[in-house]
Amino acid sequence: MLSIKFGEVIITNPESANAITHAGTFNGIDVYSTALLSLVFSQVRVARVESLDGIEIHPDTIVYDIGGVYNPEKNRYDHRDSRANGWRYMTKRKTFGLLLKQFGEEVLIHMRLDKKYIKDVYESVEHYLVEAIDRDEVHSEHRHRNAMNASSEIYDFNPVENDSDFSDKAFLNAVQHAEIVLRNTIRNAIGVATGPDAIEKEIEKSHNGILAPEFFYPLQWEVHSGSRNPKRDEIYFIVYPYVTGDWWVDTTRTAWDKHMEFPKEWEGKRGDDFAEITGVADATSCDSMGLHCRAKTRAGAMRLAELAIEANNK
C-alpha cells in the first residue's frame, strides 16, 4: 500500500500563515479542508481569523472558507462566491470539494499512485467523503435532530459551555480526527481501484483449484464478478491472510455447476476438535455454515483447501 503522509498542522498568526480560515465554531468543511491541505504541505501554518479586513495576505497563502471569494489563481477558496458553481453527484461543491478539485490529483501523484488509477481514486474520495461533508454541512447546527453524519461528528468537537478545551485546541483535535478518516478513505479507494489488477495476476498464477494470494482483499466478490479470466471457473477455494493474523480458506461462487463445499463434518468444529478431524495441526475452526475455515499458517490453510477438494472429488 502506498504511503499517505500528513504534514504538521499548527495554529499561528496571519503574518506567519500559509493558510487562513475563519475563527470561531468549525464544522466538516474547514476541518476537512485543513486535513487535505496537510497532505499538500509538510507544515500547515493556519491562522483562524474573524475577518480578512486589515490583513496583508501573501500571494502564496491559501485562504479558504472565508472572504467570499473563489479564485484558484489567487489561492482563494470560498464556496459562497457565485463563481464556485461546481456541482457533483447532485451536491454543490463547498470549500472542501473545491480544494480537492484543485489539489486532489497532485496529492495522489505525490503518493506515486499509478496514473491509470488516479481518476477512479479521486472520484471515489469525492463521492464517498466529500459529497457527505458538502451535503450535510448546512445541517450541522441541527445535529441532534437527525442521526449523526460526517459533518455533525466534526461539529461535536467544538467546545461547549464550561468546556476548558479552547477553540483552537479543539480545532486541532478535530483535524487529527479528519486526517484519520481521510487517510482511510484514500487507502480504501486505492485498494478498490488497484485490487482487480492484483487479483487478475493471482488468478493467472492459481493452480489445482486454489487461489492463494499473500495479501488481504475481498476476494470472493472479485473472483466471482470482476474477472474475465477463464481460469476463474477453475478456482474452488481461496486461501488468504486475514486481518486477525491467521489464514482463511473461503469457498467461491464462480461456477455453480462446479461449486465445491467444505465437508459437512467440518462445519461448526473448533480448536482441537477441528484439528483432529482434519489432521491439520494448526487448523482452528470452520464456520457453522461451511463458508470458511481458518488455520494459523498459510501451509495449514493450503492443506485444508487441498483436503476439501479431495473430499469433493470422491
C-alpha positions in Angstrom: 0.0 0.0 0.0 1.2 3.5 -0.9 2.3 5.8 2.0 -0.2 8.5 3.0 1.7 11.1 5.0 0.1 14.2 6.6 2.1 17.3 7.4 2.1 19.0 10.8 -0.8 21.4 11.5 -0.2 24.4 13.8 -2.2 27.5 14.7 -0.3 30.7 14.1 -0.9 34.4 13.3 -1.8 35.7 9.8 1.7 37.1 9.2 3.3 33.6 9.6 0.5 31.6 8.0 0.5 29.7 4.7 -3.3 29.1 5.2 -6.1 31.2 6.6 -9.6 30.2 7.5 -12.3 31.5 9.8 -12.2 31.5 13.6 -15.0 30.5 16.0 -17.2 27.5 15.5 -15.9 25.0 13.0 -17.5 22.2 11.0 -16.6 19.5 8.5 -15.8 21.9 5.7 -13.0 23.9 7.3 -11.7 21.0 9.3 -11.5 18.5 6.4 -10.1 21.3 4.2 -7.3 21.7 6.7 -6.7 18.0 6.8 -6.5 17.9 3.0 -4.0 20.8 3.0 -1.8 18.8 5.4 -1.4 16.3 2.5 -0.2 19.2 0.3 2.2 20.9 2.7 4.7 19.4 5.1 3.5 22.0 7.6 0.2 23.8 7.6 0.5 27.1 9.5 -3.1 28.0 9.7 -4.4 31.3 11.0 -8.0 31.3 12.2 -9.4 34.9 12.0 -12.7 36.7 12.4 -12.2 38.7 9.3 -9.7 39.3 6.5 -10.0 43.1 6.9 -6.7 44.8 7.6 -4.7 41.6 7.0 -1.9 41.6 4.5 -2.1 38.3 2.7 0.9 36.8 1.0 0.1 35.7 -2.6 1.0 32.1 -1.8 -1.2 31.8 1.2 -4.3 29.7 0.8 -7.4 31.4 2.0 -10.3 29.0 2.5 -13.9 29.1 3.7 -13.7 32.8 4.5 -13.7 36.0 2.4 -16.5 35.2 0.0 -14.1 34.8 -3.0 -13.4 31.8 -5.2 -10.4 32.4 -7.4 -7.9 29.5 -7.5 -5.4 31.6 -9.4 -5.1 33.8 -6.3 -5.4 30.9 -3.8 -8.9 31.9 -2.7 -11.4 29.1 -2.0 -14.8 30.1 -0.6 -17.9 28.3 -1.9 -20.1 31.3 -1.1 -18.8 33.0 -4.2 -21.3 32.5 -7.0 -18.4 31.6 -9.3 -17.8 28.5 -7.2 -20.6 26.7 -9.1 -19.2 23.2 -9.3 -21.9 20.5 -8.8 -21.1 16.9 -8.3 -23.5 14.0 -7.6 -26.4 16.5 -7.2 -24.5 18.3 -4.4 -23.0 21.8 -4.7 -19.3 21.7 -4.0 -18.3 23.5 -0.8 -14.8 24.6 0.1 -13.6 21.0 0.8 -14.8 19.9 -2.6 -13.2 22.9 -4.3 -9.8 22.3 -2.6 -10.0 18.6 -3.6 -10.7 19.6 -7.2 -7.6 21.9 -7.1 -5.2 19.6 -5.2 -6.6 16.1 -5.3 -4.7 14.9 -8.4 -1.5 16.5 -7.1 -1.8 14.7 -3.8 -2.3 11.3 -5.5 0.6 11.8 -7.9 2.8 12.8 -4.9 1.8 9.4 -3.4 3.3 7.8 -6.5 0.0 6.2 -7.4 0.0 4.8 -10.9 -1.7 7.4 -13.2 -4.2 4.9 -14.6 -5.8 4.7 -11.1 -5.9 8.4 -10.3 -9.3 9.2 -11.8 -11.0 6.3 -10.1 -9.5 7.1 -6.7 -10.2 10.8 -7.0 -13.9 10.1 -7.9 -14.3 7.6 -5.1 -13.0 10.0 -2.4 -15.1 12.8 -3.8 -18.3 10.7 -3.9 -17.8 8.8 -0.6 -16.4 11.6 1.7 -16.5 15.0 0.1 -20.1 14.7 -1.0 -21.1 13.7 2.5 -19.4 16.7 4.0 -20.7 19.1 1.4 -24.2 17.8 1.5 -24.6 17.7 5.3 -22.7 20.8 6.4 -25.8 23.0 6.4 -27.5 20.7 8.9 -24.6 20.5 11.4 -26.2 23.1 13.8 -29.3 20.8 14.0 -27.1 17.7 14.5 -29.2 16.4 17.4 -32.4 16.4 15.4 -31.0 13.8 13.0 -28.7 10.8 13.0 -25.0 11.5 13.2 -23.2 12.2 9.9 -19.7 13.1 8.8 -20.3 16.8 9.5 -22.0 16.6 12.8 -19.2 14.3 14.0 -16.8 17.1 13.4 -19.1 19.7 14.8 -19.2 17.9 18.1 -15.5 18.7 18.6 -16.5 22.3 19.3 -16.2 23.5 22.9 -19.4 23.5 24.9 -20.4 25.5 28.0 -17.9 25.3 30.8 -15.5 23.4 28.5 -11.8 24.2 29.1 -10.9 22.9 25.6 -10.5 26.2 23.8 -11.5 26.6 20.2 -8.0 26.4 18.6 -7.1 23.2 20.6 -10.5 21.7 19.8 -10.0 22.6 16.1 -6.6 20.8 16.0 -8.2 17.7 17.7 -10.9 17.7 15.0 -8.3 18.0 12.2 -6.5 15.0 13.6 -9.7 13.0 13.5 -10.4 14.2 10.0 -6.9 13.1 8.9 -7.6 9.6 10.1 -10.9 9.4 8.2 -9.3 11.0 5.1 -6.4 8.5 5.2 -8.8 5.6 5.5 -11.0 6.9 2.7 -8.0 7.3 0.3 -6.5 4.0 1.3 -9.7 2.1 0.7 -10.3 3.9 -2.6 -6.8 2.9 -3.7 -7.4 -0.7 -2.7 -10.6 -0.8 -4.7 -9.0 0.8 -7.7 -5.9 -1.3 -7.8 -7.3 -4.6 -6.4 -8.7 -6.0 -9.6 -5.4 -5.9 -11.4 -3.6 -7.5 -8.5 -6.3 -10.3 -8.3 -6.0 -10.9 -12.1 -2.3 -11.7 -11.6 -3.1 -14.0 -8.8 -5.8 -15.8 -10.8 -3.3 -16.4 -13.6 -0.9 -17.9 -11.1 -3.5 -20.1 -9.4 -3.3 -23.9 -9.8 -5.0 -27.1 -8.5 -8.2 -25.2 -7.9 -6.8 -22.9 -5.2 -6.2 -19.1 -5.4 -3.6 -18.2 -2.8 -2.5 -14.5 -2.7 -0.4 -13.3 0.2 -2.5 -10.2 0.7 -5.9 -9.5 2.1 -8.7 -8.4 -0.3 -12.5 -9.0 -0.6 -11.6 -11.8 -3.0 -14.8 -13.8 -3.3 -16.7 -10.9 -5.0 -13.8 -10.1 -7.3 -13.3 -13.7 -8.4 -17.0 -14.1 -9.0 -17.9 -11.0 -10.8 -14.8 -9.0 -11.6 -12.5 -11.3 -13.5 -12.9 -12.3 -17.2 -10.1 -14.8 -17.0 -11.4 -18.3 -17.9 -9.2 -19.7 -15.1 -11.6 -18.2 -12.5 -14.0 -21.0 -13.1 -11.3 -23.5 -12.1 -10.9 -21.9 -8.7 -12.8 -23.5 -5.9 -11.2 -22.2 -2.8 -9.3 -19.1 -1.8 -6.5 -19.0 0.8 -5.5 -15.6 2.1 -4.2 -13.8 5.2 -6.9 -12.3 7.3 -6.8 -9.1 9.3 -6.7 -11.1 12.6 -3.3 -12.5 11.7 -4.4 -16.0 10.8 -5.2 -17.6 7.4 -8.6 -18.1 6.0 -10.0 -20.5 3.4 -13.1 -19.5 1.6 -15.3 -21.2 -0.9 -16.0 -19.4 -4.2 -19.1 -18.8 -6.2 -17.5 -18.8 -9.7 -19.3 -21.7 -11.4 -22.4 -23.1 -9.8 -22.1 -26.4 -11.7 -18.6 -26.8 -10.4 -19.1 -25.4 -6.9 -17.2 -27.2 -4.1 -18.0 -27.1 -0.4 -16.2 -28.0 2.8 -17.0 -31.4 4.2 -20.2 -31.4 6.2 -18.4 -32.9 9.2 -16.1 -29.9 9.4 -19.0 -27.4 9.9 -19.0 -25.8 13.4 -15.9 -27.5 14.6 -13.3 -25.5 16.5 -9.9 -25.9 18.2 -8.6 -29.4 18.9 -11.8 -31.0 17.6 -11.3 -29.3 14.2 -7.5 -30.1 14.1 -8.2 -33.7 14.9 -11.0 -34.2 12.3 -8.9 -32.6 9.5 -5.5 -33.9 10.6 -4.1 -30.4 10.2 -2.3 -29.5 13.4 -2.8 -25.7 13.2 -6.4 -25.7 11.9 -8.5 -23.6 14.3 -12.1 -23.5 13.1 -14.8 -24.0 10.4 -17.8 -21.7 10.0 -21.1 -23.4 11.1 -22.5 -22.7 7.6 -19.4 -24.1 5.9 -18.4 -20.7 4.3 -14.9 -20.5 5.5 -12.2 -22.3 7.6 -9.2 -21.0 9.4 -5.7 -22.0 10.3 -2.7 -20.4 12.0 -0.4 -20.6 9.0 -0.6 -20.4 5.2 0.6 -24.0 5.0 -2.2 -25.1 7.2 -4.8 -23.2 5.3 -3.5 -24.6 2.0 -3.8 -28.1 3.4 -7.4 -27.5 4.4 -8.2 -26.4 0.8 -6.5 -29.4 -0.7 -8.4 -31.8 1.7 -11.7 -30.1 0.8 -11.0 -30.6 -2.9 -10.1 -34.2 -2.4 -13.4 -34.7 -0.5 -15.4 -33.1 -3.3 -13.7 -35.3 -5.9 -14.5 -38.6 -4.2 
